[in-house]
Amino acid sequence: MTSYLTVKAVAARWGVAKSTVYSLVASGRMPSVRFGVGRGTIRLKEEDVVAFEQQHRRDDETLFAQHLA
């Protein structure tokens, strides 16, 4: 079964503001799904979050948040 994370949970996991995660979603760099009627609620598949983290990983252990821009 697929696990979904909230924008708030992903922001906390990465140590960034929720607006950073929303920007990644809006730009298409981070896949997301919407649940509900109207605007709905944005959720991110945990597997997509892990894949994004792996793609943006740095070997020098610099903070992940510094590499999102």
Buried (B, 14 or more C-beta within 10 A) or exposed (E): EEEBBBBEBBBEBBEBEBEBBBBBBEEEEBBBEEEEEEEEEBBBBBEBBEEBEEEEEEEEEEEBEEEBE
